[in-house]
Amino acid sequence: IMNTHDLAFAQRPKFLASDIMGYGSVDIAFAPYGDYWRQMRKICTLELLSAKKVQSFSNIREQEIAKLIEKIQSSAGAPINLTSMINSFISTFVSRTAFGNITDDHEEFLLITREAIEVADGFDLADMFPSFKPMHLITGLKAKMDKMHKKVDKILDKIIKENQANKGMGEEKNENLVEVLLRVQH
């Protein structure tokens, strides 16, 4: 079945959260299978997640690990919340590699992202049964997602503008992921 009908199973489901937060499901995770999705996968494979690009972020990894170790050492003898420290390390590392510098909106962006994941994570009857779409209006889910999307959009716009303003200031090997996407766009 999977060999003969693989295209029938390649489609991703349409959810309210992916439509709102993913700009109409055009991100790599929820884009419909086809030429656009293949182009997105090609960009990710060749430009964003190549071995050379991942290796170029080693200095950021080393800096953030050194900060994590320093925090743990400074807390010697006292109880520590290792989960919180590791989560902070991961979010800071991902933010620095994706966006460049840590912005003032870093914590707000993480908070909104976590909230969006929590809202989208649960079972939604309207996503399972398309005839129940008005349920999004009744439950307030659509309004909540729209509000979160506007906040995230402002933060991402600011990050993109900052990266466009800093264009040409860094070496290509140290490009963050936003700079890579801006280069590919041009």
KEKE-3310 file (N, C-alpha, C; in steps of 0.2 Angstrom, whole numbers, plus 5000, padded with zeros to 4 digits):
npx = (5004:5010:5020:5013:5002:5009:5008:4996:4996:5006:5001:4999:4989:4977:4976:4969:4979:4991:4987:4986:4997:5007:5007:4996:4999:5012:5024:5038:5034:5020:5017:5008:5012:5022:5028:5032:5034:5045:5055:5056:5061:5073:5080:5082:5090:5101:5105:5102:5103:5115:5131:5142:5136:5130:5141:5147:5141:5147:5155:5146:5139:5149:5151:5139:5138:5148:5144:5133:5139:5147:5136:5131:5143:5144:5133:5137:5134:5122:5105:5100:5090:5091:5084:5077:5089:5094:5084:5084:5097:5096:5086:5092:5103:5097:5090:5100:5107:5097:5092:5102:5109:5103:5088:5078:5065:5066:5062:5048:5045:5048:5039:5027:5028:5028:5015:5007:5010:5005:4991:4989:4991:4982:4967:4956:4940:4934:4945:4945:4933:4927:4915:4912:4918:4914:4915:4928:4926:4916:4923:4933:4946:4951:4952:4961:4973:4975:4978:4990:4998:4999:5007:5019:5022:5026:5038:5045:5046:5054:5066:5069:5071:5082:5092:5092:5097:5110:5116:5129:5139:5144:5154:5151:5152:5147:5134:5118:5102:5092:5098:5103:5091:5087:5097:5095:5082:5085)
npy = (4994:5006:5008:5009:5018:5029:5043:5047:5046:5055:5068:5081:5084:5097:5110:5121:5128:5126:5133:5146:5150:5145:5153:5150:5137:5135:5132:5121:5110:5108:5111:5107:5092:5092:5102:5114:5110:5101:5110:5118:5108:5105:5118:5117:5106:5109:5122:5126:5115:5108:5099:5108:5120:5117:5114:5127:5133:5129:5137:5144:5135:5130:5142:5143:5131:5133:5143:5137:5127:5135:5141:5130:5126:5138:5136:5127:5115:5120:5116:5113:5117:5108:5104:5116:5124:5117:5118:5132:5134:5127:5134:5147:5144:5139:5151:5160:5154:5153:5167:5175:5187:5188:5194:5208:5204:5190:5182:5184:5179:5165:5162:5164:5155:5143:5144:5143:5131:5123:5126:5122:5108:5100:5090:5094:5096:5103:5103:5089:5086:5094:5101:5106:5118:5131:5130:5134:5148:5149:5143:5152:5149:5152:5166:5168:5161:5170:5182:5178:5175:5188:5194:5186:5188:5202:5201:5193:5201:5211:5205:5201:5213:5218:5209:5211:5224:5222:5216:5209:5213:5202:5187:5175:5161:5162:5165:5167:5158:5166:5175:5167:5162:5175:5177:5167:5170:5182)
npz = (5000:5004:4995:4983:4985:4990:4988:4992:5006:5009:5011:5023:5037:5038:5050:5062:5070:5062:5051:5055:5063:5055:5043:5034:5032:5025:5029:5032:5039:5038:5025:5010:5001:4987:4973:4979:4993:4991:4986:4998:5006:5000:5001:5015:5017:5009:5012:5026:5035:5032:5034:5034:5038:5050:5057:5057:5068:5079:5088:5094:5101:5110:5117:5124:5131:5139:5147:5153:5161:5169:5176:5183:5191:5199:5207:5216:5229:5232:5229:5212:5197:5185:5174:5170:5167:5157:5147:5146:5140:5128:5122:5121:5113:5101:5097:5095:5084:5075:5074:5076:5086:5103:5106:5113:5114:5116:5127:5127:5115:5116:5126:5120:5109:5117:5122:5111:5106:5116:5115:5103:5104:5110:5108:5095:5091:5079:5070:5067:5062:5048:5046:5058:5060:5064:5078:5082:5082:5093:5104:5105:5101:5088:5089:5099:5094:5083:5090:5096:5084:5079:5088:5087:5074:5074:5082:5074:5062:5067:5069:5057:5050:5058:5054:5040:5041:5046:5036:5026:5036:5043:5041:5028:5032:5045:5045:5052:5053:5048:5040:5030:5024:5019:5010:5001:4997:4989)
capx = (5000:5014:5023:5008:4998:5012:5006:4989:4998:5011:4998:4999:4983:4976:4974:4969:4985:4996:4985:4987:5004:5012:5005:4993:5002:5017:5030:5041:5031:5013:5016:5006:5017:5022:5034:5034:5037:5051:5059:5058:5066:5080:5083:5083:5095:5107:5107:5101:5105:5121:5136:5146:5132:5129:5148:5149:5138:5151:5157:5140:5137:5154:5150:5133:5139:5153:5139:5129:5144:5148:5130:5131:5148:5142:5128:5139:5132:5115:5100:5099:5085:5094:5079:5077:5095:5095:5079:5087:5103:5093:5082:5097:5107:5093:5089:5107:5109:5092:5091:5108:5109:5097:5084:5074:5059:5068:5058:5041:5044:5048:5033:5021:5029:5026:5008:5004:5011:5000:4985:4988:4993:4976:4962:4951:4934:4933:4950:4944:4927:4927:4908:4912:4923:4912:4917:4933:4923:4913:4928:4938:4952:4954:4954:4967:4978:4976:4982:4997:5001:5001:5013:5025:5024:5029:5044:5049:5047:5059:5072:5071:5074:5088:5096:5093:5102:5117:5118:5136:5143:5147:5156:5146:5152:5144:5127:5113:5098:5088:5102:5104:5085:5087:5101:5092:5077:5087)
capy = (5000:5012:5009:5010:5024:5034:5051:5048:5046:5060:5074:5083:5087:5104:5111:5129:5131:5127:5138:5153:5151:5143:5157:5146:5130:5135:5130:5114:5105:5107:5112:5101:5088:5094:5106:5119:5107:5099:5116:5120:5103:5106:5123:5115:5101:5111:5128:5127:5109:5105:5098:5114:5125:5115:5115:5134:5135:5126:5142:5146:5129:5130:5147:5142:5126:5135:5147:5132:5124:5140:5142:5124:5127:5143:5134:5121:5114:5122:5113:5117:5115:5106:5105:5123:5126:5114:5122:5139:5132:5125:5140:5152:5141:5139:5158:5163:5151:5155:5174:5180:5189:5187:5201:5210:5200:5183:5178:5184:5174:5159:5161:5164:5149:5138:5144:5141:5123:5120:5127:5117:5102:5096:5088:5099:5093:5106:5100:5082:5086:5101:5104:5109:5124:5137:5129:5139:5155:5148:5142:5157:5147:5156:5173:5167:5160:5176:5186:5175:5176:5195:5195:5183:5192:5208:5200:5190:5206:5215:5201:5201:5220:5218:5205:5215:5230:5220:5212:5211:5214:5196:5182:5170:5155:5163:5167:5164:5155:5171:5178:5162:5163:5181:5177:5162:5174:5186)
capz = (5000:5005:4988:4977:4986:4995:4988:4996:5013:5010:5013:5030:5039:5039:5057:5063:5072:5057:5046:5058:5065:5049:5037:5029:5031:5020:5032:5030:5043:5036:5018:5006:4997:4980:4971:4984:4998:4988:4986:5005:5009:4997:5005:5022:5016:5006:5015:5033:5039:5029:5039:5035:5042:5057:5060:5058:5074:5085:5093:5098:5105:5115:5122:5128:5135:5144:5152:5157:5166:5174:5181:5187:5196:5203:5211:5220:5236:5232:5224:5205:5193:5179:5168:5168:5165:5150:5143:5144:5136:5121:5118:5119:5107:5095:5095:5092:5078:5070:5073:5077:5093:5108:5106:5119:5114:5116:5132:5125:5109:5119:5130:5115:5106:5121:5123:5104:5106:5121:5113:5097:5106:5112:5103:5093:5087:5073:5066:5065:5058:5045:5047:5065:5060:5068:5085:5083:5084:5099:5109:5106:5099:5083:5091:5103:5089:5079:5094:5097:5078:5078:5093:5085:5068:5076:5084:5068:5058:5070:5068:5049:5049:5061:5050:5034:5042:5047:5030:5024:5041:5045:5036:5026:5036:5052:5044:5055:5048:5045:5035:5025:5020:5016:5004:4996:4994:4984)
cpx = (5004:5018:5019:5004:5002:5010:5000:4991:5003:5008:4998:4992:4982:4973:4974:4975:4990:4994:4987:4994:5009:5010:5002:4996:5007:5024:5032:5037:5024:5012:5013:5012:5016:5028:5037:5037:5044:5057:5061:5063:5073:5084:5086:5090:5102:5110:5107:5104:5111:5126:5140:5142:5131:5136:5150:5146:5142:5153:5152:5138:5142:5153:5144:5134:5144:5149:5135:5133:5146:5142:5130:5137:5147:5137:5130:5137:5125:5111:5099:5093:5088:5090:5078:5083:5096:5090:5082:5093:5101:5090:5087:5101:5103:5091:5095:5108:5103:5091:5097:5109:5103:5094:5081:5068:5060:5063:5051:5040:5044:5041:5027:5022:5026:5018:5005:5005:5006:4993:4984:4988:4987:4971:4957:4946:4933:4939:4948:4938:4926:4920:4907:4916:4920:4913:4923:4931:4920:4918:4933:4945:4955:4956:4961:4973:4980:4980:4989:5001:5003:5007:5020:5027:5028:5037:5048:5051:5053:5066:5074:5074:5081:5094:5097:5098:5109:5120:5125:5141:5147:5150:5151:5146:5148:5137:5123:5107:5093:5092:5103:5097:5084:5091:5098:5086:5079:5091)
cpy = (5006:5014:5012:5017:5029:5041:5052:5049:5052:5067:5075:5086:5094:5106:5119:5132:5132:5132:5145:5154:5150:5147:5153:5139:5130:5134:5123:5109:5103:5109:5106:5098:5091:5098:5111:5116:5104:5104:5118:5114:5103:5112:5121:5111:5104:5118:5129:5121:5105:5104:5104:5119:5123:5116:5122:5137:5132:5131:5144:5141:5129:5136:5146:5136:5128:5139:5142:5129:5129:5141:5136:5124:5132:5141:5128:5121:5116:5117:5117:5114:5114:5106:5112:5126:5123:5117:5129:5138:5131:5131:5145:5150:5141:5146:5161:5160:5153:5162:5178:5181:5188:5194:5202:5206:5192:5179:5178:5179:5167:5157:5160:5157:5143:5138:5142:5133:5120:5121:5123:5110:5097:5094:5093:5096:5096:5104:5093:5082:5093:5104:5107:5116:5130:5136:5133:5146:5154:5148:5148:5155:5151:5163:5173:5166:5166:5181:5184:5176:5183:5197:5192:5186:5198:5207:5197:5196:5210:5211:5201:5208:5221:5215:5208:5221:5228:5216:5214:5212:5208:5192:5177:5164:5156:5166:5164:5162:5160:5174:5173:5162:5169:5181:5172:5166:5178:5182)
cpz = (5000:4998:4983:4978:4991:4994:4992:5003:5014:5012:5021:5031:5040:5046:5057:5065:5067:5052:5049:5059:5060:5043:5032:5027:5026:5023:5030:5033:5040:5029:5014:5002:4990:4978:4976:4990:4997:4988:4993:5008:5006:5000:5012:5022:5014:5010:5023:5037:5036:5035:5040:5039:5049:5061:5061:5065:5080:5090:5097:5103:5111:5120:5126:5133:5141:5149:5156:5162:5171:5179:5186:5193:5201:5208:5216:5227:5236:5227:5217:5201:5186:5173:5165:5165:5158:5145:5141:5139:5129:5118:5116:5113:5101:5092:5092:5085:5072:5069:5074:5085:5097:5108:5112:5120:5114:5121:5130:5119:5111:5122:5125:5111:5110:5122:5116:5104:5111:5118:5107:5098:5107:5106:5101:5088:5080:5068:5063:5060:5055:5046:5054:5065:5064:5076:5087:5085:5091:5105:5110:5103:5093:5085:5095:5099:5085:5083:5095:5090:5077:5082:5090:5078:5069:5078:5078:5063:5060:5069:5061:5048:5052:5056:5043:5035:5043:5041:5028:5029:5044:5039:5034:5030:5043:5051:5049:5050:5044:5039:5029:5021:5017:5009:4999:4993:4988:4978)
residu = (ILE:MET:ASN:THR:HIS:ASP:LEU:ALA:PHE:ALA:GLN:ARG:PRO:LYS:PHE:LEU:ALA:SER:ASP:ILE:MET:GLY:TYR:GLY:SER:VAL:ASP:ILE:ALA:PHE:ALA:PRO:TYR:GLY:ASP:TYR:TRP:ARG:GLN:MET:ARG:LYS:ILE:CYS:THR:LEU:GLU:LEU:LEU:SER:ALA:LYS:LYS:VAL:GLN:SER:PHE:SER:ASN:ILE:ARG:GLU:GLN:GLU:ILE:ALA:LYS:LEU:ILE:GLU:LYS:ILE:GLN:SER:SER:ALA:GLY:ALA:PRO:ILE:ASN:LEU:THR:SER:MET:ILE:ASN:SER:PHE:ILE:SER:THR:PHE:VAL:SER:ARG:THR:ALA:PHE:GLY:ASN:ILE:THR:ASP:ASP:HIS:GLU:GLU:PHE:LEU:LEU:ILE:THR:ARG:GLU:ALA:ILE:GLU:VAL:ALA:ASP:GLY:PHE:ASP:LEU:ALA:ASP:MET:PHE:PRO:SER:PHE:LYS:PRO:MET:HIS:LEU:ILE:THR:GLY:LEU:LYS:ALA:LYS:MET:ASP:LYS:MET:HIS:LYS:LYS:VAL:ASP:LYS:ILE:LEU:ASP:LYS:ILE:ILE:LYS:GLU:ASN:GLN:ALA:ASN:LYS:GLY:MET:GLY:GLU:GLU:LYS:ASN:GLU:ASN:LEU:VAL:GLU:VAL:LEU:LEU:ARG:VAL:GLN:HIS)
# end
